[in-house]
Amino acid sequence: MLNHLFALLGLVGLCALWIVFQMWLNKQDPAKPKFETKGCGCHTTKQKCVDNKTAK
């Protein structure tokens, strides 16, 4: 049972380190644009998304 506890604590520690690393990385390059999807995410251009059922 103690081995499971150590494994769980290790996983929690890795997740915490990953969050700290991501925060540090964001501070290193704040000019980098964030990942965004506009509309439906299907278009490579900034077209307006239209539902196929209403489009004729």
PASEBA-1860 file (N, C-alpha, C; in nm, 3 decimals):
! residues 56
1> MLNHLFAL> 0.083/-0.120/0.000/0.000/0.000/0.000/0.087/0.126/0.000 ~ 0.199/0.118/0.069/0.289/0.233/0.076/0.350/0.264/-0.061 ~ 0.372/0.161/-0.143/0.425/0.183/-0.277/0.327/0.261/-0.363 ~ 0.199/0.234/-0.348/0.097/0.307/-0.422/0.095/0.454/-0.381 ~ 0.113/0.477/-0.252/0.115/0.614/-0.202/0.234/0.690/-0.260 ~ 0.351/0.628/-0.265/0.469/0.692/-0.323/0.448/0.719/-0.472 ~ 0.387/0.627/-0.543/0.361/0.647/-0.685/0.264/0.762/-0.705 ~ 0.161/0.771/-0.624/0.063/0.879/-0.633/0.127/1.013/-0.601
9> LGLVGLCA> 0.209/1.017/-0.498/0.277/1.142/-0.464/0.375/1.183/-0.574 ~ 0.440/1.086/-0.635/0.529/1.116/-0.746/0.455/1.175/-0.864 ~ 0.339/1.121/-0.896/0.257/1.172/-1.006/0.207/1.313/-0.977 ~ 0.165/1.337/-0.855/0.121/1.472/-0.816/0.238/1.569/-0.825 ~ 0.356/1.525/-0.783/0.474/1.610/-0.793/0.510/1.644/-0.937 ~ 0.500/1.546/-1.026/0.528/1.571/-1.167/0.429/1.669/-1.227 ~ 0.303/1.656/-1.190/0.201/1.750/-1.240/0.229/1.892/-1.189 ~ 0.268/1.903/-1.065/0.299/2.034/-1.009/0.420/2.095/-1.079
17> LWIVFQMW> 0.522/2.015/-1.105/0.639/2.065/-1.177/0.604/2.107/-1.319 ~ 0.514/2.034/-1.383/0.473/2.069/-1.518/0.402/2.204/-1.519 ~ 0.318/2.230/-1.421/0.248/2.358/-1.412/0.347/2.471/-1.388 ~ 0.443/2.450/-1.299/0.544/2.553/-1.272/0.627/2.578/-1.398 ~ 0.663/2.473/-1.470/0.740/2.488/-1.593/0.661/2.567/-1.697 ~ 0.533/2.540/-1.712/0.451/2.612/-1.809/0.438/2.761/-1.771 ~ 0.427/2.791/-1.643/0.420/2.930/-1.599/0.553/3.000/-1.626 ~ 0.665/2.932/-1.602/0.796/2.988/-1.629/0.815/3.012/-1.778
25> LNKQDPAK> 0.773/2.917/-1.859/0.786/2.928/-2.003/0.704/3.045/-2.057 ~ 0.587/3.067/-2.001/0.503/3.179/-2.042/0.569/3.312/-2.009 ~ 0.640/3.319/-1.897/0.709/3.443/-1.859/0.831/3.468/-1.947 ~ 0.893/3.364/-1.999/1.012/3.380/-2.080/0.981/3.440/-2.216 ~ 0.867/3.410/-2.272/0.829/3.460/-2.404/0.684/3.507/-2.402 ~ 0.657/3.621/-2.338/0.519/3.667/-2.328/0.462/3.717/-2.460 ~ 0.549/3.746/-2.558/0.500/3.797/-2.687/0.447/3.685/-2.775 ~ 0.476/3.561/-2.739/0.427/3.450/-2.819/0.275/3.445/-2.810
33> PKFETKGC> 0.208/3.440/-2.925/0.062/3.438/-2.920/0.009/3.309/-2.858 ~ -0.099/3.324/-2.789/-0.164/3.208/-2.728/-0.238/3.128/-2.835 ~ -0.261/3.003/-2.809/-0.335/2.919/-2.902/-0.481/2.958/-2.897 ~ -0.536/2.996/-3.011/-0.677/3.035/-3.018/-0.740/2.972/-3.140 ~ -0.862/2.932/-3.124/-0.941/2.891/-3.240/-1.059/2.985/-3.247 ~ -1.079/3.040/-3.363/-1.192/3.129/-3.382/-1.291/3.058/-3.471 ~ -1.415/3.071/-3.440/-1.519/3.005/-3.519/-1.520/2.857/-3.490 ~ -1.531/2.778/-3.596/-1.543/2.634/-3.578/-1.407/2.565/-3.577
41> GCHTTKQK> -1.300/2.636/-3.618/-1.168/2.578/-3.619/-1.138/2.496/-3.744 ~ -1.226/2.500/-3.841/-1.209/2.421/-3.963/-1.140/2.498/-4.074 ~ -1.137/2.629/-4.065/-1.087/2.710/-4.175/-0.945/2.757/-4.146 ~ -0.862/2.764/-4.249/-0.729/2.820/-4.232/-0.731/2.971/-4.248 ~ -0.834/3.023/-4.311/-0.851/3.168/-4.324/-0.956/3.213/-4.224 ~ -0.975/3.341/-4.215/-1.073/3.394/-4.119/-1.210/3.406/-4.184 ~ -1.260/3.296/-4.234/-1.393/3.293/-4.294/-1.497/3.282/-4.183 ~ -1.616/3.329/-4.215/-1.726/3.314/-4.121/-1.779/3.171/-4.131
49> CVDNKTAK> -1.797/3.109/-4.017/-1.847/2.972/-4.014/-1.997/2.972/-4.040 ~ -2.039/2.887/-4.129/-2.180/2.876/-4.165/-2.222/2.732/-4.145 ~ -2.335/2.714/-4.081/-2.389/2.581/-4.061/-2.429/2.524/-4.195 ~ -2.389/2.400/-4.225/-2.418/2.338/-4.355/-2.568/2.324/-4.381 ~ -2.647/2.315/-4.276/-2.790/2.298/-4.295/-2.855/2.427/-4.344 ~ -2.799/2.542/-4.303/-2.859/2.668/-4.344/-2.793/2.723/-4.470 ~ -2.675/2.672/-4.506/-2.606/2.722/-4.626/-2.669/2.661/-4.751 ~ -2.686/2.745/-4.853/-2.744/2.698/-4.978/-2.656/2.733/-5.093
END
